[in-house]
Amino acid sequence: MTQAGKNVFVASRLPKRAGVSGWVATLAPRTPRPVLNGLVVADLAIIGGGFAGLSAARRISRLDPSVRVAILEAGVVGEGPAGANSGFIIDLPHEVASDDFSGESEARFRQSVLIQRSAIALASEMAAENGWGKEVFDPCGRYSVAISAEGDRHLEDYAQQLTKMGEAHRLLNGREIAAVTGSPVYTSGLFMPGTIIVQPAAYIRAVADCLKEPVALYERTPALSFERLGTGWLVKTPQGSVQAAKIIMANNGHAESFGFFRGRLLHVFTYASLTEEFDPSRLDGERKWAATPALPMGTTVRRIGTAGGDRILVRSRYSYNPGIEISDAAIRRAGRLHDGKFSKRFPMLSGVGMQYRWAGAMALTRNHVPAFGEIERGVFAACGCNGLGASNATASGIAAAELALGHSSELGRIYARLAVPTALPPQPFTTIGAKMHLAYREWSAGPE
Ligand SMILES: Cc1cc2nc3c(=O)[nH]c(=O)nc-3n(C[C@H](O)[C@H](O)[C@H](O)COP(=O)(O)OP(=O)(O)OC[C@H]3O[C@@H](n4cnc5c(N)ncnc54)[C@H](O)[C@@H]3O)c2cc1C
């Protein structure tokens, strides 16, 4: 992972937008923070203004408010994956670890919960401090919903594991989940109260906008390269540079664009569509709910009720794109799939069209560990956050901030014990394997 001896790291590519996120399009415009012009001297530079980068900045400012931080975000805050996701900040792992839930898998479960709840604690602290409303940050919990006998079984198994772990939950039968969703197709549901549901673009903007001096955020300011300068680093951007003792790389899969974790990150995109507004009387059930699928590769659905009308979000489909970019045609193809999922679940909304479609990049690792740690002297990575990226990337950002500042915590000790991401097979085997694996898992999710 490290490139010992190298003094200059140059970005071979920068993030590209993939469609127009409905979350951003339906918010009031926000004036981005300025582009970096000229030289700025800071204690720490953070590359990337998503969950990991902004959470790292927040944690640093709590640990030591005198630390000067310069955050460089290539695009506009909210327009990247952190603002384009489905908005679930989840506290519990998605998958049942094993049938018998042995001591080892129980320890893994508890560790995962501790990581995710550390993220939720940080987010909740900011929400309380800044008085964010429920339209931004809603601790309302989530449903996991089934649409098949296999999905029902999965939810029942998972509920049993949650009982063993002492985690609160409630199983709902078909009638009960229909009373929530208004959809006749769901056969059962599992409610888990610990998830935070956010309007992701509003949330990540709010996190950015509550950061105070001496934390400075520069938008539309990609880091193009960084090089050693004395005992620290000089990060170059199109119109300026940051001289800093330390760097936190919080640019997820684009860590690889600087040469780090090469051949160890799987660049996977997922896709979303958001309907136009519809008259709430057309759909029974509650006006606001959020549901992940019973099987992990299935379809996430949310209903968002606002004064102007309601909308449905559909998130489904994964694709492997090692170049970290996708075409408009890929978004259109996923959109056709979304239309089918939507009409199956909500036949009563026939004629309601999708107004926005988009996609976003995630970075996964083969052994499901983050790409984390000190990767060069004074350069720390908080990348490759796998599934549950909202909570995992937030936690990685916190842990990277603590590591950079030499602060010790339980979270930091967990991160210190994590394995490094394992190497992927050489090409073309990774591409073939990843595509087959995704196709198989999507097929296994069946109608879910
Ligand atoms: C449609 C969709 C739905 C999803 N739903 C969920 C969900 O409900 N819950 C969940 O937990 N996860 C979800 N995810 C995954 C989640 O959004 C990601 O895992 C998460 O955003 C990762 O956070 P991050 O901060 O590590 O990276 P990102 O959010 O990708 O942030 C990295 C930032 O780095 C910037 N950057 C890259 N290169 C540079 C550079 N050279 N210089 C400066 N800046 C740079 C990028 O512009 C970007 O803003 C979803 C993803 C998508 C696409």
The ligand as an SDF file (V2000), in Angstrom:
LIG
                    3D

 53 58  0  0  0  0  0  0  0  0999 V2000
  -26.8880    5.7830   -4.9510 C   0  0  0  0  0  0  0  0  0  0  0  0
  -26.1150    5.4300   -3.7030 C   0  0  0  0  0  0  0  0  0  0  0  0
  -26.7980    5.0360   -2.5550 C   0  0  0  0  0  0  0  0  0  0  0  0
  -26.0770    4.7280   -1.3980 C   0  0  0  0  0  0  0  0  0  0  0  0
  -26.7750    4.5230   -0.2410 N   0  0  0  0  0  0  0  0  0  0  0  0
  -26.1040    4.3980    0.9290 C   0  0  0  0  0  0  0  0  0  0  0  0
  -26.8100    4.3730    2.1590 C   0  0  0  0  0  0  0  0  0  0  0  0
  -28.0220    4.5700    2.2320 O   0  0  0  0  0  0  0  0  0  0  0  0
  -26.0960    4.1600    3.2900 N   0  0  0  0  0  0  0  0  0  0  0  0
  -24.7360    4.0050    3.2570 C   0  0  0  0  0  0  0  0  0  0  0  0
  -24.1510    3.7680    4.3180 O   0  0  0  0  0  0  0  0  0  0  0  0
  -24.0430    4.1010    2.1220 N   0  0  0  0  0  0  0  0  0  0  0  0
  -24.6840    4.3250    0.9470 C   0  0  0  0  0  0  0  0  0  0  0  0
  -23.9880    4.4850   -0.2100 N   0  0  0  0  0  0  0  0  0  0  0  0
  -22.5160    4.4700   -0.1610 C   0  0  0  0  0  0  0  0  0  0  0  0
  -21.9600    5.7780    0.4080 C   0  0  0  0  0  0  0  0  0  0  0  0
  -22.5180    6.9010   -0.2250 O   0  0  0  0  0  0  0  0  0  0  0  0
  -20.4290    5.8260    0.2500 C   0  0  0  0  0  0  0  0  0  0  0  0
  -19.8980    4.6310    0.7510 O   0  0  0  0  0  0  0  0  0  0  0  0
  -19.8740    7.0290    1.0000 C   0  0  0  0  0  0  0  0  0  0  0  0
  -20.2440    8.2130    0.3190 O   0  0  0  0  0  0  0  0  0  0  0  0
  -18.3700    6.9450    1.1710 C   0  0  0  0  0  0  0  0  0  0  0  0
  -17.9660    8.1120    1.8390 O   0  0  0  0  0  0  0  0  0  0  0  0
  -16.5160    8.7130    1.6540 P   0  0  0  0  0  0  0  0  0  0  0  0
  -16.4340    9.9720    2.3920 O   0  0  0  0  0  0  0  0  0  0  0  0
  -15.5280    7.6460    1.9370 O   0  0  0  0  0  0  0  0  0  0  0  0
  -16.3790    8.9440    0.0900 O   0  0  0  0  0  0  0  0  0  0  0  0
  -17.1840    9.9750   -0.8780 P   0  0  0  0  0  0  0  0  0  0  0  0
  -18.5190   10.2400   -0.3420 O   0  0  0  0  0  0  0  0  0  0  0  0
  -17.0320    9.4110   -2.2450 O   0  0  0  0  0  0  0  0  0  0  0  0
  -16.3080   11.2760   -0.7300 O   0  0  0  0  0  0  0  0  0  0  0  0
  -15.0240   11.3660   -1.3040 C   0  0  0  0  0  0  0  0  0  0  0  0
  -14.8690   12.7710   -1.8230 C   0  0  0  0  0  0  0  0  0  0  0  0
  -13.5300   12.9140   -2.2980 O   0  0  0  0  0  0  0  0  0  0  0  0
  -13.5440   13.8030   -3.3830 C   0  0  0  0  0  0  0  0  0  0  0  0
  -12.3170   13.6090   -4.1390 N   0  0  0  0  0  0  0  0  0  0  0  0
  -11.8980   12.5570   -4.8900 C   0  0  0  0  0  0  0  0  0  0  0  0
  -10.6850   12.8050   -5.4170 N   0  0  0  0  0  0  0  0  0  0  0  0
  -10.3280   14.0210   -4.9830 C   0  0  0  0  0  0  0  0  0  0  0  0
   -9.1860   14.8440   -5.1970 C   0  0  0  0  0  0  0  0  0  0  0  0
   -8.1550   14.4520   -5.9680 N   0  0  0  0  0  0  0  0  0  0  0  0
   -9.1410   16.0680   -4.6100 N   0  0  0  0  0  0  0  0  0  0  0  0
  -10.1410   16.4940   -3.8420 C   0  0  0  0  0  0  0  0  0  0  0  0
  -11.2770   15.7670   -3.6230 N   0  0  0  0  0  0  0  0  0  0  0  0
  -11.3460   14.5390   -4.1800 C   0  0  0  0  0  0  0  0  0  0  0  0
  -14.8030   13.4320   -4.1520 C   0  0  0  0  0  0  0  0  0  0  0  0
  -15.2530   14.4990   -4.9530 O   0  0  0  0  0  0  0  0  0  0  0  0
  -15.7680   13.0890   -3.0070 C   0  0  0  0  0  0  0  0  0  0  0  0
  -16.6090   14.1790   -2.6830 O   0  0  0  0  0  0  0  0  0  0  0  0
  -24.6590    4.7590   -1.3980 C   0  0  0  0  0  0  0  0  0  0  0  0
  -23.9790    5.1400   -2.5510 C   0  0  0  0  0  0  0  0  0  0  0  0
  -24.6910    5.4880   -3.6800 C   0  0  0  0  0  0  0  0  0  0  0  0
  -23.9270    5.9280   -4.8890 C   0  0  0  0  0  0  0  0  0  0  0  0
  1  2  1  0
  2  3  1  0
  2 52  2  0
  3  4  2  0
  4  5  1  0
  4 50  1  0
  5  6  2  0
  6  7  1  0
  6 13  1  0
  7  8  2  0
  7  9  1  0
  9 10  1  0
 10 11  2  0
 10 12  1  0
 12 13  2  0
 13 14  1  0
 14 15  1  0
 14 50  1  0
 15 16  1  0
 16 17  1  0
 16 18  1  0
 18 19  1  0
 18 20  1  0
 20 21  1  0
 20 22  1  0
 22 23  1  0
 23 24  1  0
 24 25  2  0
 24 26  1  0
 24 27  1  0
 27 28  1  0
 28 29  2  0
 28 30  1  0
 28 31  1  0
 31 32  1  0
 32 33  1  0
 33 34  1  0
 33 48  1  0
 34 35  1  0
 35 36  1  0
 35 46  1  0
 36 37  1  0
 36 45  1  0
 37 38  2  0
 38 39  1  0
 39 40  1  0
 39 45  2  0
 40 41  1  0
 40 42  2  0
 42 43  1  0
 43 44  2  0
 44 45  1  0
 46 47  1  0
 46 48  1  0
 48 49  1  0
 50 51  2  0
 51 52  1  0
 52 53  1  0
M  END
$$$$
